[in-house]
């Protein structure tokens, strides 16, 4: 493994060069990343914290976030700095920022992101593994949470000739039925074939290595065993699926960005009524669904300007 740079300046330079070569970002974007990285490191130095990103701890991350929230910066601005900290540390093999849970203050413009229709189409057309395609489709074309994807079993899927649906084990283990989306149906059957072949190969090798007959999305664990992804500590799922696809197609998104985009596009592009979308999400009230898809006061203020008289 290459030796880490020994100065903060060299760390920033190495990371920016990586971003430039790997992602071919615009000069303006790279300049923004570089400025935020330098401010982050200066803040660490000024407060006698370790300025080297591969040495940052969860305590350093929390200090940085609280420092700037206390200075009155907008939550979205601090989140931007936090994202740069994550990327900079990850580049040098330090997962502390990614593992550090931050409870952001309530802000109606915070923690909600959606993909554009063009981005969603690009992701769904991107060449993925059948497992990635199935998991991404469950979140983007059927609006499922990551936990619902991880805990899904083969027995939860009904594939009758005229009626195909998923019995969802939802938040709080609320059960409900979700019909298949066309894109999911295609990837689902392709993945089942590949999944069967993988497990049969492991079964023939050593039956003790197979612990994955029920989970839909299977993971290869240590000692060559197969089983379910960890729902609580889901970094394995993110690394193999969400982060991998996000990196490859060069569109930044989280699992929940996919879920929110599902409802937003149904409402604003396809014209599906809000009650049906609420039922797809299995929300307890329409207000929660409106918040999910961004139909808030800001959106209403923009839309009213379109009145034709």
C-alpha positions in Angstrom: 0.0 0.0 0.0 1.3 3.4 -0.9 2.6 5.6 1.9 0.3 8.3 3.1 1.4 11.9 2.5 3.0 13.4 5.6 1.5 16.9 5.4 -2.1 18.2 5.3 -1.3 20.1 2.1 0.0 17.0 0.4 -3.1 15.1 1.5 -5.4 17.7 -0.1 -3.4 17.7 -3.3 -3.4 13.9 -3.6 -7.2 13.8 -3.1 -7.9 16.6 -5.6 -5.7 14.9 -8.2 -7.6 11.6 -7.6 -11.0 13.4 -8.0 -9.7 15.1 -11.2 -8.4 11.9 -12.8 -11.1 9.5 -11.6 -14.2 11.5 -11.9 -13.2 14.3 -14.3 -15.0 16.9 -12.3 -15.4 20.5 -13.5 -12.6 22.9 -12.4 -15.2 24.9 -10.4 -16.3 21.8 -8.5 -12.8 20.8 -7.8 -12.0 24.3 -6.5 -15.0 24.1 -4.2 -13.8 20.7 -2.8 -10.3 22.0 -2.4 -11.4 25.1 -0.5 -13.6 23.2 1.8 -10.8 20.6 2.5 -8.4 23.4 3.3 -10.9 25.1 5.6 -11.5 21.8 7.4 -7.8 21.2 8.0 -7.2 24.8 9.1 -10.0 24.4 11.6 -8.4 21.3 13.0 -5.0 23.0 13.3 -6.5 26.1 14.9 -8.2 24.0 17.5 -5.2 21.7 18.1 -6.8 18.7 16.4 -5.0 16.3 14.2 -5.0 17.8 10.7 -4.2 14.6 8.8 -7.4 13.0 7.4 -6.2 9.4 7.8 -5.9 10.1 11.6 -9.3 11.7 12.2 -11.4 10.0 14.8 -15.2 10.2 15.5 -14.5 12.7 18.2 -12.7 14.9 15.7 -15.7 14.7 13.3 -18.2 15.6 16.0 -16.1 18.5 17.2 -15.9 19.9 13.7 -19.7 19.7 13.1 -20.6 21.2 16.5 -17.9 23.9 16.1 -19.5 25.2 12.9 -23.1 24.7 14.0 -22.3 26.8 17.1 -20.9 29.5 14.8 -24.3 29.8 13.2 -23.5 28.3 9.8 -26.5 26.9 7.8 -27.0 23.2 8.4 -26.7 22.6 4.6 -23.4 24.3 4.6 -22.0 22.2 7.4 -23.3 19.1 5.7 -21.3 20.1 2.7 -18.2 20.3 4.8 -19.0 17.0 6.4 -19.3 15.3 3.0 -15.9 16.6 2.0 -14.5 15.3 5.3 -15.9 11.9 4.5 -14.5 11.8 1.0 -11.1 13.0 2.0 -10.8 10.5 4.9 -12.2 7.6 2.8 -9.6 8.3 0.2 -6.9 7.4 2.7 -8.7 4.4 4.1 -10.2 6.1 7.2 -13.9 5.3 7.7 -14.3 7.3 10.9 -16.4 10.1 9.3 -18.6 7.6 7.5 -19.2 5.6 10.7 -19.9 8.7 12.8 -23.6 9.3 13.3 -24.5 12.9 13.3 -28.0 14.1 14.4 -28.5 17.2 12.3 -30.8 20.0 13.6 -34.3 20.1 12.2 -34.3 22.1 8.9 -37.0 21.8 6.2 -34.3 22.0 3.5 -32.0 19.5 5.1 -31.6 15.7 4.7 -33.8 15.6 1.6 -32.4 15.0 -1.8 -33.9 13.7 -5.0 -32.4 12.5 -8.3 -33.5 14.2 -11.5 -35.5 12.1 -14.0 -32.4 12.0 -16.2 -30.2 10.8 -13.3 -32.7 8.1 -12.4 -32.9 6.8 -16.0 -29.1 6.8 -16.2 -28.8 4.7 -13.0 -31.4 2.2 -14.2 -29.7 1.8 -17.6 -26.3 1.5 -16.1 -24.6 -2.0 -16.5 -24.9 -3.5 -13.0 -24.7 -6.9 -11.6 -28.1 -8.6 -11.3 -27.9 -8.3 -7.5 -27.1 -4.6 -7.7 -29.9 -4.1 -10.2 -32.5 -5.9 -8.1 -31.6 -4.0 -4.9 -31.4 -0.6 -6.7 -34.7 -1.3 -8.4 -36.4 -2.2 -5.1 -35.4 1.3 -3.8 -35.8 3.4 -6.9 -38.7 1.8 -8.8 -40.6 0.4 -5.8 -39.7 3.0 -3.1 -38.4 0.5 -0.6 -36.2 1.3 2.4 -32.7 -0.2 2.7 -33.8 -2.2 5.8 -36.8 -3.6 3.8 -34.5 -4.7 1.0 -32.0 -6.4 3.4 -34.7 -8.2 5.4 -36.7 -9.4 2.4 -37.0 -13.2 1.9 -37.7 -15.2 -1.2 -41.0 -16.3 0.4 -42.1 -12.6 0.4 -42.4 -12.5 -3.4 -45.5 -13.9 -5.2 -45.0 -14.3 -8.9 -48.4 -15.4 -10.3 -49.1 -15.1 -13.9 -51.4 -12.1 -13.5 -50.4 -10.8 -10.1 -46.9 -10.2 -9.0 -46.2 -8.5 -5.6 -43.9 -8.3 -2.6 -45.0 -8.7 1.0 -43.0 -5.9 2.6 -41.8 -6.2 6.1 -41.8 -2.4 6.7 -40.7 0.1 9.3 -41.9 -1.1 12.7 -42.5 -4.4 11.0 -45.7 -3.2 9.5 -46.7 -5.6 6.7 -48.2 -4.6 3.4 -48.3 -5.7 -0.2 -46.4 -3.9 -2.9 -46.9 -4.6 -6.7 -43.9 -5.2 -8.9 -42.6 -2.4 -11.0 -41.7 -3.4 -14.6 -38.0 -2.7 -14.2 -37.9 -4.7 -11.0 -39.6 -7.7 -12.5 -36.9 -8.0 -15.2 -34.0 -7.7 -12.8 -35.6 -10.0 -10.2 -35.9 -13.1 -12.4 -32.4 -12.6 -13.8 -31.0 -12.3 -10.3 -32.8 -15.4 -9.1 -31.0 -17.5 -11.7 -27.6 -16.1 -10.7 -28.4 -16.4 -7.0 -29.4 -20.1 -7.5 -26.2 -20.9 -9.4 -24.1 -19.2 -6.7 -25.7 -21.1 -3.9 -25.6 -24.4 -5.7 -21.9 -24.0 -6.3 -21.4 -23.3 -2.6 -23.7 -26.2 -1.7 -21.7 -28.6 -3.8 -18.5 -27.4 -2.3 -19.5 -27.6 1.4 -23.1 -27.4 2.7 -21.9 -25.7 5.9 -20.9 -22.7 3.9 -24.5 -22.0 2.9 -26.7 -20.0 5.2 -28.7 -18.1 2.7 -31.7 -20.0 1.4 -34.2 -17.5 2.7 -32.7 -13.9 2.2 -33.3 -12.4 -1.2 -30.2 -10.3 -1.3 -27.3 -12.6 -0.3 -23.8 -11.6 0.9 -20.6 -13.5 0.9 -19.2 -13.3 4.4 -16.0 -14.4 5.9 -14.8 -18.0 5.6 -16.7 -18.2 2.3 -20.2 -18.4 4.0 -23.2 -16.8 2.4 -25.9 -15.1 4.4 -28.0 -11.9 4.9 -26.5 -8.4 5.0 -26.4 -6.9 8.5 -29.4 -4.6 8.8 -28.0 -2.6 11.7 -24.5 -2.2 10.4 -25.3 -2.0 6.7 -21.9 -0.8 5.5 -21.4 -4.1 3.6 -24.7 -3.5 1.7 -23.8 0.1 0.9 -20.2 -0.8 -0.2 -21.3 -3.6 -2.5 -24.4 -2.0 -3.9 -25.2 1.7 -3.4 -21.7 3.1 -3.1 -20.4 0.9 -5.9 -23.1 1.9 -8.4 -22.9 5.6 -7.3 -19.2 5.6 -7.9 -19.3 3.7 -11.2 -22.1 5.9 -12.8 -20.7 9.0 -11.2 -24.0 10.1 -9.7 -23.9 10.8 -6.0 -26.9 9.3 -4.2 -27.9 7.5 -1.0 -30.3 4.7 -0.4 -33.0 7.1 0.8 -32.4 9.4 -2.2 -33.6 6.6 -4.3 -36.7 6.0 -2.2 -37.6 9.7 -2.2 -37.1 10.0 -5.9 -39.6 7.1 -6.5 -42.5 9.1 -5.0 -41.5 12.4 -6.4 -41.4 11.1 -10.0 -44.7 9.3 -9.6 -46.3 12.5 -8.4 -44.7 15.2 -10.6 -43.9 13.3 -13.8 -46.4 10.4 -13.9 -49.2 12.3 -12.2 -50.1 9.5 -9.7 -52.4 10.8 -7.0 -50.9 11.4 -3.5 -53.1 8.9 -1.7 -51.8 6.1 -3.9 -48.2 7.2 -3.3 -48.9 7.3 0.4 -50.0 3.7 0.2 -46.9 2.7 -1.7 -44.8 4.2 1.0 -47.0 2.8 3.7 -47.0 6.2 5.4 -49.4 6.9 8.3 -50.5 10.3 6.9 -50.4 12.3 3.7 -48.3 15.1 5.3 -45.4 12.7 5.6 -45.7 11.7 2.0 -45.8 15.4 0.9 -42.7 16.1 2.8 -41.0 13.1 1.2 -41.6 14.2 -2.3 -40.9 17.9 -1.7 -44.4 19.3 -2.0 -43.7 21.8 0.7 -44.3 25.5 1.0 -41.2 26.4 -1.0 -42.4 24.2 -3.9 -45.9 25.7 -3.7 -44.5 29.2 -3.8 -42.6 28.4 -7.0 -45.5 26.6 -8.6 -48.0 29.5 -8.1 -45.9 31.7 -10.3 -47.0 29.6 -13.2 -50.6 30.7 -13.0 -51.5 31.7 -16.6 -53.6 34.8 -15.9 
